[in-house]
C-alpha cells in the first residue's frame, strides 16, 4: 500500500487491502493541508487519453 503524492494504491486486490487503503485515505482526509496538497498534485497530472496513446505508440514502435 502506498500513499503517494497524488493518491493511494495497493498491490494486491483483497478486502483487507481495500479496507486499509480506505482507512489511510480517511486519515489523510482529516488533515486538511495534506489532503489539499494531494488534490493539487493529482489535478496537475496529465491523465488524458492523448498522453496514454503517445505512450502506447512509443511502446509499440519499439517492438517492430
PDBQT receptor file of N, H, CA, C and O in Angstrom, charges set to zero:
ATOM      1  N   UNK A   1       0.835  -1.185   0.000  1.00  0.00    +0.000 N 
ATOM      2  CA  UNK A   1       0.000   0.000   0.000  1.00  0.00    +0.000 C 
ATOM      3  C   UNK A   1       0.875   1.242   0.000  1.00  0.00    +0.000 C 
ATOM      4  O   UNK A   1       1.887   1.314   0.697  1.00  0.00    +0.000 OA
ATOM      5  N   UNK A   2       0.466   2.204  -0.787  1.00  0.00    +0.000 N 
ATOM      6  H   UNK A   2      -0.356   2.145  -1.353  1.00  0.00    +0.000 HD
ATOM      7  CA  UNK A   2       1.268   3.417  -0.919  1.00  0.00    +0.000 C 
ATOM      8  C   UNK A   2       0.365   4.633  -0.838  1.00  0.00    +0.000 C 
ATOM      9  O   UNK A   2      -0.681   4.682  -1.485  1.00  0.00    +0.000 OA
ATOM     10  N   UNK A   3       0.762   5.599  -0.057  1.00  0.00    +0.000 N 
ATOM     11  H   UNK A   3       1.612   5.559   0.469  1.00  0.00    +0.000 HD
ATOM     12  CA  UNK A   3       0.155   6.916  -0.092  1.00  0.00    +0.000 C 
ATOM     13  C   UNK A   3       1.193   7.792  -0.761  1.00  0.00    +0.000 C 
ATOM     14  O   UNK A   3       2.199   8.164  -0.157  1.00  0.00    +0.000 OA
ATOM     15  N   UNK A   4       0.939   8.110  -2.000  1.00  0.00    +0.000 N 
ATOM     16  H   UNK A   4       0.122   7.808  -2.491  1.00  0.00    +0.000 HD
ATOM     17  CA  UNK A   4       1.918   8.872  -2.769  1.00  0.00    +0.000 C 
ATOM     18  C   UNK A   4       1.559  10.342  -2.832  1.00  0.00    +0.000 C 
ATOM     19  O   UNK A   4       0.739  10.836  -2.059  1.00  0.00    +0.000 OA
ATOM     20  N   UNK A   5       2.178  11.016  -3.750  1.00  0.00    +0.000 N 
ATOM     21  H   UNK A   5       2.845  10.615  -4.379  1.00  0.00    +0.000 HD
ATOM     22  CA  UNK A   5       1.964  12.447  -3.920  1.00  0.00    +0.000 C 
ATOM     23  C   UNK A   5       0.618  12.759  -4.568  1.00  0.00    +0.000 C 
ATOM     24  O   UNK A   5       0.126  13.884  -4.480  1.00  0.00    +0.000 OA
ATOM     25  N   UNK A   6       0.025  11.759  -5.219  1.00  0.00    +0.000 N 
ATOM     26  H   UNK A   6       0.425  10.845  -5.291  1.00  0.00    +0.000 HD
ATOM     27  CA  UNK A   6      -1.223  12.026  -5.945  1.00  0.00    +0.000 C 
ATOM     28  C   UNK A   6      -2.382  11.136  -5.515  1.00  0.00    +0.000 C 
ATOM     29  O   UNK A   6      -3.495  11.313  -6.010  1.00  0.00    +0.000 OA
ATOM     30  N   UNK A   7      -2.163  10.201  -4.622  1.00  0.00    +0.000 N 
ATOM     31  H   UNK A   7      -1.259  10.057  -4.220  1.00  0.00    +0.000 HD
ATOM     32  CA  UNK A   7      -3.263   9.351  -4.222  1.00  0.00    +0.000 C 
ATOM     33  C   UNK A   7      -2.814   8.103  -3.508  1.00  0.00    +0.000 C 
ATOM     34  O   UNK A   7      -1.749   8.073  -2.892  1.00  0.00    +0.000 OA
ATOM     35  N   UNK A   8      -3.631   7.075  -3.593  1.00  0.00    +0.000 N 
ATOM     36  H   UNK A   8      -4.497   7.100  -4.093  1.00  0.00    +0.000 HD
ATOM     37  CA  UNK A   8      -3.415   5.843  -2.855  1.00  0.00    +0.000 C 
ATOM     38  C   UNK A   8      -3.470   4.663  -3.813  1.00  0.00    +0.000 C 
ATOM     39  O   UNK A   8      -4.240   4.664  -4.773  1.00  0.00    +0.000 OA
ATOM     40  N   UNK A   9      -2.653   3.663  -3.544  1.00  0.00    +0.000 N 
ATOM     41  H   UNK A   9      -2.027   3.662  -2.763  1.00  0.00    +0.000 HD
ATOM     42  CA  UNK A   9      -2.636   2.485  -4.391  1.00  0.00    +0.000 C 
ATOM     43  C   UNK A   9      -2.283   1.273  -3.530  1.00  0.00    +0.000 C 
ATOM     44  O   UNK A   9      -1.590   1.396  -2.519  1.00  0.00    +0.000 OA
ATOM     45  N   UNK A  10      -2.764   0.110  -3.940  1.00  0.00    +0.000 N 
ATOM     46  H   UNK A  10      -3.326   0.010  -4.761  1.00  0.00    +0.000 HD
ATOM     47  CA  UNK A  10      -2.344  -1.113  -3.270  1.00  0.00    +0.000 C 
ATOM     48  C   UNK A  10      -2.041  -2.160  -4.324  1.00  0.00    +0.000 C 
ATOM     49  O   UNK A  10      -2.620  -2.163  -5.410  1.00  0.00    +0.000 OA
ATOM     50  N   UNK A  11      -1.121  -3.046  -3.982  1.00  0.00    +0.000 N 
ATOM     51  H   UNK A  11      -0.650  -3.044  -3.100  1.00  0.00    +0.000 HD
ATOM     52  CA  UNK A  11      -0.598  -4.018  -4.940  1.00  0.00    +0.000 C 
ATOM     53  C   UNK A  11      -1.556  -5.168  -5.211  1.00  0.00    +0.000 C 
ATOM     54  O   UNK A  11      -1.770  -5.529  -6.369  1.00  0.00    +0.000 OA
ATOM     55  N   UNK A  12      -2.128  -5.742  -4.182  1.00  0.00    +0.000 N 
ATOM     56  H   UNK A  12      -1.955  -5.449  -3.242  1.00  0.00    +0.000 HD
ATOM     57  CA  UNK A  12      -2.935  -6.949  -4.326  1.00  0.00    +0.000 C 
ATOM     58  C   UNK A  12      -4.381  -6.659  -3.952  1.00  0.00    +0.000 C 
ATOM     59  O   UNK A  12      -4.661  -6.106  -2.888  1.00  0.00    +0.000 OA
ATOM     60  N   UNK A  13      -5.286  -7.036  -4.830  1.00  0.00    +0.000 N 
ATOM     61  H   UNK A  13      -5.058  -7.485  -5.694  1.00  0.00    +0.000 HD
ATOM     62  CA  UNK A  13      -6.705  -6.798  -4.588  1.00  0.00    +0.000 C 
ATOM     63  C   UNK A  13      -7.223  -7.775  -3.531  1.00  0.00    +0.000 C 
ATOM     64  O   UNK A  13      -7.300  -8.983  -3.753  1.00  0.00    +0.000 OA
ATOM     65  N   UNK A  14      -7.567  -7.220  -2.397  1.00  0.00    +0.000 N 
ATOM     66  H   UNK A  14      -7.505  -6.238  -2.216  1.00  0.00    +0.000 HD
ATOM     67  CA  UNK A  14      -8.175  -8.033  -1.339  1.00  0.00    +0.000 C 
ATOM     68  C   UNK A  14      -9.024  -7.116  -0.472  1.00  0.00    +0.000 C 
ATOM     69  O   UNK A  14      -8.832  -5.900  -0.463  1.00  0.00    +0.000 OA
ATOM     70  N   UNK A  15      -9.938  -7.693   0.237  1.00  0.00    +0.000 N 
ATOM     71  H   UNK A  15     -10.093  -8.681   0.230  1.00  0.00    +0.000 HD
ATOM     72  CA  UNK A  15     -10.800  -6.907   1.119  1.00  0.00    +0.000 C 
ATOM     73  C   UNK A  15      -9.967  -6.210   2.191  1.00  0.00    +0.000 C 
ATOM     74  O   UNK A  15     -10.232  -5.056   2.527  1.00  0.00    +0.000 OA
ATOM     75  N   UNK A  16      -8.969  -6.895   2.728  1.00  0.00    +0.000 N 
ATOM     76  H   UNK A  16      -8.753  -7.833   2.456  1.00  0.00    +0.000 HD
ATOM     77  CA  UNK A  16      -8.123  -6.291   3.767  1.00  0.00    +0.000 C 
ATOM     78  C   UNK A  16      -7.348  -5.095   3.234  1.00  0.00    +0.000 C 
ATOM     79  O   UNK A  16      -7.287  -4.049   3.881  1.00  0.00    +0.000 OA
ATOM     80  N   UNK A  17      -6.752  -5.251   2.047  1.00  0.00    +0.000 N 
ATOM     81  H   UNK A  17      -6.801  -6.101   1.522  1.00  0.00    +0.000 HD
ATOM     82  CA  UNK A  17      -6.001  -4.133   1.472  1.00  0.00    +0.000 C 
ATOM     83  C   UNK A  17      -6.910  -2.951   1.153  1.00  0.00    +0.000 C 
ATOM     84  O   UNK A  17      -6.537  -1.800   1.379  1.00  0.00    +0.000 OA
ATOM     85  N   UNK A  18      -8.094  -3.229   0.633  1.00  0.00    +0.000 N 
ATOM     86  H   UNK A  18      -8.398  -4.164   0.450  1.00  0.00    +0.000 HD
ATOM     87  CA  UNK A  18      -9.037  -2.160   0.347  1.00  0.00    +0.000 C 
ATOM     88  C   UNK A  18      -9.435  -1.434   1.628  1.00  0.00    +0.000 C 
ATOM     89  O   UNK A  18      -9.489  -0.205   1.659  1.00  0.00    +0.000 OA
ATOM     90  N   UNK A  19      -9.710  -2.185   2.669  1.00  0.00    +0.000 N 
ATOM     91  H   UNK A  19      -9.666  -3.183   2.644  1.00  0.00    +0.000 HD
ATOM     92  CA  UNK A  19     -10.065  -1.582   3.961  1.00  0.00    +0.000 C 
ATOM     93  C   UNK A  19      -8.931  -0.710   4.487  1.00  0.00    +0.000 C 
ATOM     94  O   UNK A  19      -9.165   0.401   4.963  1.00  0.00    +0.000 OA
ATOM     95  N   UNK A  20      -7.703  -1.215   4.399  1.00  0.00    +0.000 N 
ATOM     96  H   UNK A  20      -7.513  -2.118   4.013  1.00  0.00    +0.000 HD
ATOM     97  CA  UNK A  20      -6.548  -0.458   4.892  1.00  0.00    +0.000 C 
ATOM     98  C   UNK A  20      -6.331   0.824   4.093  1.00  0.00    +0.000 C 
ATOM     99  O   UNK A  20      -6.051   1.871   4.675  1.00  0.00    +0.000 OA
ATOM    100  N   UNK A  21      -6.457   0.755   2.779  1.00  0.00    +0.000 N 
ATOM    101  H   UNK A  21      -6.685  -0.096   2.306  1.00  0.00    +0.000 HD
ATOM    102  CA  UNK A  21      -6.211   1.952   1.969  1.00  0.00    +0.000 C 
ATOM    103  C   UNK A  21      -7.324   2.970   2.147  1.00  0.00    +0.000 C 
ATOM    104  O   UNK A  21      -7.074   4.176   2.119  1.00  0.00    +0.000 OA
ATOM    105  N   UNK A  22      -8.552   2.495   2.331  1.00  0.00    +0.000 N 
ATOM    106  H   UNK A  22      -8.754   1.516   2.354  1.00  0.00    +0.000 HD
ATOM    107  CA  UNK A  22      -9.645   3.422   2.615  1.00  0.00    +0.000 C 
ATOM    108  C   UNK A  22      -9.440   4.105   3.960  1.00  0.00    +0.000 C 
ATOM    109  O   UNK A  22      -9.718   5.297   4.091  1.00  0.00    +0.000 OA
ATOM    110  N   UNK A  23      -8.963   3.382   4.947  1.00  0.00    +0.000 N 
ATOM    111  H   UNK A  23      -8.737   2.414   4.840  1.00  0.00    +0.000 HD
ATOM    112  CA  UNK A  23      -8.673   3.988   6.250  1.00  0.00    +0.000 C 
ATOM    113  C   UNK A  23      -7.556   5.016   6.118  1.00  0.00    +0.000 C 
ATOM    114  O   UNK A  23      -7.626   6.093   6.710  1.00  0.00    +0.000 OA
ATOM    115  N   UNK A  24      -6.530   4.685   5.346  1.00  0.00    +0.000 N 
ATOM    116  H   UNK A  24      -6.474   3.810   4.865  1.00  0.00    +0.000 HD
ATOM    117  CA  UNK A  24      -5.437   5.634   5.127  1.00  0.00    +0.000 C 
ATOM    118  C   UNK A  24      -5.955   6.900   4.451  1.00  0.00    +0.000 C 
ATOM    119  O   UNK A  24      -5.562   8.008   4.816  1.00  0.00    +0.000 OA
ATOM    120  N   UNK A  25      -6.836   6.736   3.465  1.00  0.00    +0.000 N 
ATOM    121  H   UNK A  25      -7.155   5.836   3.168  1.00  0.00    +0.000 HD
ATOM    122  CA  UNK A  25      -7.408   7.902   2.779  1.00  0.00    +0.000 C 
ATOM    123  C   UNK A  25      -8.237   8.743   3.739  1.00  0.00    +0.000 C 
ATOM    124  O   UNK A  25      -8.162   9.972   3.713  1.00  0.00    +0.000 OA
ATOM    125  N   UNK A  26      -9.015   8.099   4.572  1.00  0.00    +0.000 N 
ATOM    126  H   UNK A  26      -9.076   7.101   4.592  1.00  0.00    +0.000 HD
ATOM    127  CA  UNK A  26      -9.810   8.843   5.554  1.00  0.00    +0.000 C 
ATOM    128  C   UNK A  26      -8.923   9.572   6.549  1.00  0.00    +0.000 C 
ATOM    129  O   UNK A  26      -9.236  10.692   6.953  1.00  0.00    +0.000 OA
ATOM    130  N   UNK A  27      -7.824   8.953   6.946  1.00  0.00    +0.000 N 
ATOM    131  H   UNK A  27      -7.570   8.043   6.617  1.00  0.00    +0.000 HD
ATOM    132  CA  UNK A  27      -6.882   9.605   7.861  1.00  0.00    +0.000 C 
ATOM    133  C   UNK A  27      -6.288  10.860   7.230  1.00  0.00    +0.000 C 
ATOM    134  O   UNK A  27      -6.178  11.897   7.885  1.00  0.00    +0.000 OA
ATOM    135  N   UNK A  28      -5.907  10.766   5.960  1.00  0.00    +0.000 N 
ATOM    136  H   UNK A  28      -5.997   9.924   5.428  1.00  0.00    +0.000 HD
ATOM    137  CA  UNK A  28      -5.338  11.929   5.268  1.00  0.00    +0.000 C 
ATOM    138  C   UNK A  28      -6.417  12.988   5.052  1.00  0.00    +0.000 C 
ATOM    139  O   UNK A  28      -6.145  14.184   5.166  1.00  0.00    +0.000 OA
ATOM    140  N   UNK A  29      -7.633  12.555   4.743  1.00  0.00    +0.000 N 
ATOM    141  H   UNK A  29      -7.853  11.584   4.651  1.00  0.00    +0.000 HD
ATOM    142  CA  UNK A  29      -8.737  13.486   4.522  1.00  0.00    +0.000 C 
ATOM    143  C   UNK A  29      -8.989  14.345   5.764  1.00  0.00    +0.000 C 
ATOM    144  O   UNK A  29      -9.451  15.480   5.649  1.00  0.00    +0.000 OA
ATOM    145  N   UNK A  30      -8.690  13.815   6.934  1.00  0.00    +0.000 N 
ATOM    146  H   UNK A  30      -8.314  12.893   7.027  1.00  0.00    +0.000 HD
ATOM    147  CA  UNK A  30      -8.878  14.553   8.183  1.00  0.00    +0.000 C 
ATOM    148  C   UNK A  30      -7.738  15.539   8.447  1.00  0.00    +0.000 C 
ATOM    149  O   UNK A  30      -7.749  16.245   9.455  1.00  0.00    +0.000 OA
ATOM    150  N   UNK A  31      -6.771  15.587   7.558  1.00  0.00    +0.000 N 
ATOM    151  H   UNK A  31      -6.762  15.013   6.739  1.00  0.00    +0.000 HD
ATOM    152  CA  UNK A  31      -5.655  16.536   7.645  1.00  0.00    +0.000 C 
ATOM    153  C   UNK A  31      -5.787  17.493   6.455  1.00  0.00    +0.000 C 
ATOM    154  O   UNK A  31      -5.243  17.228   5.383  1.00  0.00    +0.000 OA
ATOM    155  N   UNK A  32      -6.507  18.601   6.641  1.00  0.00    +0.000 N 
ATOM    156  H   UNK A  32      -6.949  18.816   7.512  1.00  0.00    +0.000 HD
ATOM    157  CA  UNK A  32      -6.846  19.473   5.506  1.00  0.00    +0.000 C 
ATOM    158  C   UNK A  32      -5.666  19.921   4.644  1.00  0.00    +0.000 C 
ATOM    159  O   UNK A  32      -5.788  19.950   3.420  1.00  0.00    +0.000 OA
ATOM    160  N   UNK A  33      -4.542  20.267   5.239  1.00  0.00    +0.000 N 
ATOM    161  H   UNK A  33      -4.443  20.243   6.234  1.00  0.00    +0.000 HD
ATOM    162  CA  UNK A  33      -3.393  20.712   4.434  1.00  0.00    +0.000 C 
ATOM    163  C   UNK A  33      -2.844  19.575   3.582  1.00  0.00    +0.000 C 
ATOM    164  O   UNK A  33      -2.564  19.757   2.397  1.00  0.00    +0.000 OA
ATOM    165  N   UNK A  34      -2.693  18.410   4.187  1.00  0.00    +0.000 N 
ATOM    166  H   UNK A  34      -2.920  18.262   5.150  1.00  0.00    +0.000 HD
ATOM    167  CA  UNK A  34      -2.180  17.255   3.455  1.00  0.00    +0.000 C 
ATOM    168  C   UNK A  34      -3.142  16.855   2.349  1.00  0.00    +0.000 C 
ATOM    169  O   UNK A  34      -2.712  16.560   1.234  1.00  0.00    +0.000 OA
ATOM    170  N   UNK A  35      -4.446  16.840   2.644  1.00  0.00    +0.000 N 
ATOM    171  H   UNK A  35      -4.795  17.080   3.550  1.00  0.00    +0.000 HD
ATOM    172  CA  UNK A  35      -5.459  16.478   1.656  1.00  0.00    +0.000 C 
ATOM    173  C   UNK A  35      -5.445  17.473   0.491  1.00  0.00    +0.000 C 
ATOM    174  O   UNK A  35      -5.522  17.073  -0.671  1.00  0.00    +0.000 OA
ATOM    175  N   UNK A  36      -5.347  18.768   0.804  1.00  0.00    +0.000 N 
ATOM    176  H   UNK A  36      -5.285  19.093   1.747  1.00  0.00    +0.000 HD
ATOM    177  CA  UNK A  36      -5.320  19.795  -0.240  1.00  0.00    +0.000 C 
ATOM    178  C   UNK A  36      -4.089  19.632  -1.130  1.00  0.00    +0.000 C 
ATOM    179  O   UNK A  36      -4.178  19.803  -2.346  1.00  0.00    +0.000 OA
ATOM    180  N   UNK A  37      -2.946  19.305  -0.536  1.00  0.00    +0.000 N 
ATOM    181  H   UNK A  37      -2.874  19.167   0.452  1.00  0.00    +0.000 HD
ATOM    182  CA  UNK A  37      -1.734  19.085  -1.332  1.00  0.00    +0.000 C 
ATOM    183  C   UNK A  37      -1.896  17.871  -2.239  1.00  0.00    +0.000 C 
ATOM    184  O   UNK A  37      -1.488  17.900  -3.401  1.00  0.00    +0.000 OA
ATOM    185  N   UNK A  38      -2.488  16.811  -1.712  1.00  0.00    +0.000 N 
ATOM    186  H   UNK A  38      -2.819  16.788  -0.769  1.00  0.00    +0.000 HD
ATOM    187  CA  UNK A  38      -2.724  15.616  -2.504  1.00  0.00    +0.000 C 
ATOM    188  C   UNK A  38      -3.638  15.945  -3.680  1.00  0.00    +0.000 C 
ATOM    189  O   UNK A  38      -3.370  15.525  -4.806  1.00  0.00    +0.000 OA
ATOM    190  N   UNK A  39      -4.704  16.684  -3.434  1.00  0.00    +0.000 N 
ATOM    191  H   UNK A  39      -4.922  17.025  -2.520  1.00  0.00    +0.000 HD
ATOM    192  CA  UNK A  39      -5.631  17.078  -4.502  1.00  0.00    +0.000 C 
ATOM    193  C   UNK A  39      -4.921  17.924  -5.553  1.00  0.00    +0.000 C 
ATOM    194  O   UNK A  39      -5.063  17.693  -6.753  1.00  0.00    +0.000 OA
ATOM    195  N   UNK A  40      -4.156  18.904  -5.084  1.00  0.00    +0.000 N 
ATOM    196  H   UNK A  40      -4.041  19.092  -4.109  1.00  0.00    +0.000 HD
ATOM    197  CA  UNK A  40      -3.443  19.797  -6.005  1.00  0.00    +0.000 C 
ATOM    198  C   UNK A  40      -2.478  19.013  -6.878  1.00  0.00    +0.000 C 
ATOM    199  O   UNK A  40      -2.431  19.216  -8.091  1.00  0.00    +0.000 OA
ATOM    200  N   UNK A  41      -1.706  18.119  -6.268  1.00  0.00    +0.000 N 
ATOM    201  H   UNK A  41      -1.744  17.954  -5.282  1.00  0.00    +0.000 HD
ATOM    202  CA  UNK A  41      -0.755  17.303  -7.023  1.00  0.00    +0.000 C 
ATOM    203  C   UNK A  41      -1.467  16.419  -8.049  1.00  0.00    +0.000 C 
ATOM    204  O   UNK A  41      -1.009  16.287  -9.184  1.00  0.00    +0.000 OA
ATOM    205  N   UNK A  42      -2.573  15.822  -7.652  1.00  0.00    +0.000 N 
ATOM    206  H   UNK A  42      -2.945  15.928  -6.729  1.00  0.00    +0.000 HD
ATOM    207  CA  UNK A  42      -3.315  14.943  -8.566  1.00  0.00    +0.000 C 
ATOM    208  C   UNK A  42      -3.893  15.734  -9.733  1.00  0.00    +0.000 C 
ATOM    209  O   UNK A  42      -3.873  15.263 -10.870  1.00  0.00    +0.000 OA
ATOM    210  N   UNK A  43      -4.403  16.922  -9.465  1.00  0.00    +0.000 N 
ATOM    211  H   UNK A  43      -4.419  17.305  -8.541  1.00  0.00    +0.000 HD
ATOM    212  CA  UNK A  43      -5.015  17.721 -10.529  1.00  0.00    +0.000 C 
ATOM    213  C   UNK A  43      -3.989  18.276 -11.509  1.00  0.00    +0.000 C 
ATOM    214  O   UNK A  43      -4.347  18.682 -12.614  1.00  0.00    +0.000 OA
ATOM    215  N   UNK A  44      -2.732  18.298 -11.120  1.00  0.00    +0.000 N 
ATOM    216  H   UNK A  44      -2.442  17.968 -10.222  1.00  0.00    +0.000 HD
ATOM    217  CA  UNK A  44      -1.685  18.785 -12.018  1.00  0.00    +0.000 C 
ATOM    218  C   UNK A  44      -1.160  17.694 -12.951  1.00  0.00    +0.000 C 
ATOM    219  O   UNK A  44      -0.360  17.973 -13.843  1.00  0.00    +0.000 OA
ATOM    220  N   UNK A  45      -1.602  16.465 -12.749  1.00  0.00    +0.000 N 
ATOM    221  H   UNK A  45      -2.252  16.238 -12.024  1.00  0.00    +0.000 HD
ATOM    222  CA  UNK A  45      -1.153  15.357 -13.593  1.00  0.00    +0.000 C 
ATOM    223  C   UNK A  45      -1.952  15.311 -14.890  1.00  0.00    +0.000 C 
ATOM    224  O   UNK A  45      -3.107  15.734 -14.943  1.00  0.00    +0.000 OA
ATOM    225  N   UNK A  46      -1.323  14.797 -15.918  1.00  0.00    +0.000 N 
ATOM    226  H   UNK A  46      -0.385  14.454 -15.875  1.00  0.00    +0.000 HD
ATOM    227  CA  UNK A  46      -1.986  14.644 -17.216  1.00  0.00    +0.000 C 
ATOM    228  C   UNK A  46      -2.423  13.196 -17.377  1.00  0.00    +0.000 C 
ATOM    229  O   UNK A  46      -1.613  12.324 -17.690  1.00  0.00    +0.000 OA
ATOM    230  N   UNK A  47      -3.710  12.948 -17.161  1.00  0.00    +0.000 N 
ATOM    231  H   UNK A  47      -4.369  13.656 -16.906  1.00  0.00    +0.000 HD
ATOM    232  CA  UNK A  47      -4.266  11.606 -17.296  1.00  0.00    +0.000 C 
ATOM    233  C   UNK A  47      -5.066  11.479 -18.595  1.00  0.00    +0.000 C 
ATOM    234  O   UNK A  47      -5.945  10.624 -18.706  1.00  0.00    +0.000 OA
ATOM    235  N   UNK A  48      -4.762  12.321 -19.560  1.00  0.00    +0.000 N 
ATOM    236  H   UNK A  48      -4.048  13.015 -19.469  1.00  0.00    +0.000 HD
ATOM    237  CA  UNK A  48      -5.531  12.341 -20.799  1.00  0.00    +0.000 C 
ATOM    238  C   UNK A  48      -5.257  11.098 -21.650  1.00  0.00    +0.000 C 
ATOM    239  O   UNK A  48      -4.226  10.440 -21.515  1.00  0.00    +0.000 OA
ATOM    240  N   UNK A  49      -6.214  10.804 -22.527  1.00  0.00    +0.000 N 
ATOM    241  H   UNK A  49      -7.052  11.338 -22.636  1.00  0.00    +0.000 HD
ATOM    242  CA  UNK A  49      -6.032   9.697 -23.460  1.00  0.00    +0.000 C 
ATOM    243  C   UNK A  49      -4.931  10.017 -24.460  1.00  0.00    +0.000 C 
ATOM    244  O   UNK A  49      -4.265   9.110 -24.959  1.00  0.00    +0.000 OA
ATOM    245  N   UNK A  50      -4.733  11.303 -24.756  1.00  0.00    +0.000 N 
ATOM    246  H   UNK A  50      -5.275  12.040 -24.350  1.00  0.00    +0.000 HD
ATOM    247  CA  UNK A  50      -3.667  11.680 -25.686  1.00  0.00    +0.000 C 
ATOM    248  C   UNK A  50      -2.316  11.215 -25.147  1.00  0.00    +0.000 C 
ATOM    249  O   UNK A  50      -1.521  10.613 -25.869  1.00  0.00    +0.000 OA
ATOM    250  N   UNK A  51      -2.069  11.497 -23.882  1.00  0.00    +0.000 N 
ATOM    251  H   UNK A  51      -2.715  11.985 -23.294  1.00  0.00    +0.000 HD
ATOM    252  CA  UNK A  51      -0.791  11.093 -23.285  1.00  0.00    +0.000 C 
ATOM    253  C   UNK A  51      -0.669   9.575 -23.265  1.00  0.00    +0.000 C 
ATOM    254  O   UNK A  51       0.391   9.036 -23.582  1.00  0.00    +0.000 OA
ATOM    255  N   UNK A  52      -1.740   8.883 -22.898  1.00  0.00    +0.000 N 
ATOM    256  H   UNK A  52      -2.601   9.321 -22.641  1.00  0.00    +0.000 HD
ATOM    257  CA  UNK A  52      -1.712   7.420 -22.878  1.00  0.00    +0.000 C 
ATOM    258  C   UNK A  52      -1.448   6.868 -24.274  1.00  0.00    +0.000 C 
ATOM    259  O   UNK A  52      -0.663   5.935 -24.442  1.00  0.00    +0.000 OA
ATOM    260  N   UNK A  53      -2.107   7.448 -25.274  1.00  0.00    +0.000 N 
ATOM    261  H   UNK A  53      -2.745   8.206 -25.138  1.00  0.00    +0.000 HD
ATOM    262  CA  UNK A  53      -1.930   6.990 -26.657  1.00  0.00    +0.000 C 
ATOM    263  C   UNK A  53      -0.483   7.189 -27.104  1.00  0.00    +0.000 C 
ATOM    264  O   UNK A  53       0.075   6.330 -27.787  1.00  0.00    +0.000 OA
ATOM    265  N   UNK A  54       0.117   8.290 -26.734  1.00  0.00    +0.000 N 
ATOM    266  H   UNK A  54      -0.337   8.987 -26.179  1.00  0.00    +0.000 HD
ATOM    267  CA  UNK A  54       1.514   8.545 -27.089  1.00  0.00    +0.000 C 
ATOM    268  C   UNK A  54       2.423   7.478 -26.470  1.00  0.00    +0.000 C 
ATOM    269  O   UNK A  54       3.355   6.999 -27.115  1.00  0.00    +0.000 OA
ATOM    270  N   UNK A  55       2.146   7.118 -25.231  1.00  0.00    +0.000 N 
ATOM    271  H   UNK A  55       1.389   7.508 -24.707  1.00  0.00    +0.000 HD
ATOM    272  CA  UNK A  55       2.946   6.088 -24.555  1.00  0.00    +0.000 C 
ATOM    273  C   UNK A  55       2.801   4.746 -25.257  1.00  0.00    +0.000 C 
ATOM    274  O   UNK A  55       3.788   4.039 -25.462  1.00  0.00    +0.000 OA
ATOM    275  N   UNK A  56       1.556   4.389 -25.630  1.00  0.00    +0.000 N 
ATOM    276  H   UNK A  56       0.754   4.963 -25.463  1.00  0.00    +0.000 HD
ATOM    277  CA  UNK A  56       1.338   3.141 -26.361  1.00  0.00    +0.000 C 
ATOM    278  C   UNK A  56       2.042   3.166 -27.707  1.00  0.00    +0.000 C 
ATOM    279  O   UNK A  56       2.648   2.175 -28.113  1.00  0.00    +0.000 OA
ATOM    280  N   UNK A  57       1.965   4.288 -28.393  1.00  0.00    +0.000 N 
ATOM    281  H   UNK A  57       1.473   5.093 -28.062  1.00  0.00    +0.000 HD
ATOM    282  CA  UNK A  57       2.604   4.418 -29.697  1.00  0.00    +0.000 C 
ATOM    283  C   UNK A  57       4.114   4.192 -29.582  1.00  0.00    +0.000 C 
ATOM    284  O   UNK A  57       4.707   3.479 -30.392  1.00  0.00    +0.000 OA
ATOM    285  N   UNK A  58       4.716   4.797 -28.584  1.00  0.00    +0.000 N 
ATOM    286  H   UNK A  58       4.234   5.377 -27.927  1.00  0.00    +0.000 HD
ATOM    287  CA  UNK A  58       6.158   4.637 -28.350  1.00  0.00    +0.000 C 
ATOM    288  C   UNK A  58       6.493   3.180 -28.060  1.00  0.00    +0.000 C 
ATOM    289  O   UNK A  58       7.440   2.620 -28.612  1.00  0.00    +0.000 OA
ATOM    290  N   UNK A  59       5.703   2.587 -27.190  1.00  0.00    +0.000 N 
ATOM    291  H   UNK A  59       4.933   3.042 -26.741  1.00  0.00    +0.000 HD
ATOM    292  CA  UNK A  59       5.918   1.172 -26.827  1.00  0.00    +0.000 C 
ATOM    293  C   UNK A  59       5.824   0.273 -28.052  1.00  0.00    +0.000 C 
ATOM    294  O   UNK A  59       6.707  -0.551 -28.291  1.00  0.00    +0.000 OA
ATOM    295  N   UNK A  60       4.754   0.429 -28.828  1.00  0.00    +0.000 N 
ATOM    296  H   UNK A  60       4.036   1.098 -28.633  1.00  0.00    +0.000 HD
ATOM    297  CA  UNK A  60       4.541  -0.425 -29.997  1.00  0.00    +0.000 C 
ATOM    298  C   UNK A  60       5.604  -0.199 -31.068  1.00  0.00    +0.000 C 
ATOM    299  O   UNK A  60       6.009  -1.141 -31.748  1.00  0.00    +0.000 OA
ATOM    300  N   UNK A  61       6.054   1.037 -31.218  1.00  0.00    +0.000 N 
ATOM    301  H   UNK A  61       5.725   1.802 -30.665  1.00  0.00    +0.000 HD
ATOM    302  CA  UNK A  61       7.081   1.311 -32.228  1.00  0.00    +0.000 C 
ATOM    303  C   UNK A  61       8.409   0.675 -31.848  1.00  0.00    +0.000 C 
ATOM    304  O   UNK A  61       9.210   0.358 -32.728  1.00  0.00    +0.000 OA
ATOM    305  N   UNK A  62       8.658   0.483 -30.576  1.00  0.00    +0.000 N 
ATOM    306  H   UNK A  62       8.008   0.740 -29.861  1.00  0.00    +0.000 HD
ATOM    307  CA  UNK A  62       9.894  -0.160 -30.134  1.00  0.00    +0.000 C 
ATOM    308  C   UNK A  62       9.862  -1.666 -30.352  1.00  0.00    +0.000 C 
ATOM    309  O   UNK A  62      10.909  -2.313 -30.354  1.00  0.00    +0.000 OA
ATOM    310  N   UNK A  63       8.676  -2.230 -30.535  1.00  0.00    +0.000 N 
ATOM    311  H   UNK A  63       7.825  -1.705 -30.533  1.00  0.00    +0.000 HD
ATOM    312  CA  UNK A  63       8.540  -3.668 -30.749  1.00  0.00    +0.000 C 
ATOM    313  C   UNK A  63       8.865  -4.072 -32.194  1.00  0.00    +0.000 C 
ATOM    314  O   UNK A  63       9.240  -5.216 -32.452  1.00  0.00    +0.000 OA
ATOM    315  N   UNK A  64       8.721  -3.147 -33.113  1.00  0.00    +0.000 N 
ATOM    316  H   UNK A  64       8.416  -2.218 -32.904  1.00  0.00    +0.000 HD
ATOM    317  CA  UNK A  64       8.935  -3.517 -34.509  1.00  0.00    +0.000 C 
ATOM    318  C   UNK A  64      10.347  -3.244 -34.982  1.00  0.00    +0.000 C 
ATOM    319  O   UNK A  64      10.673  -3.507 -36.139  1.00  0.00    +0.000 OA
TER     320      UNK A  64
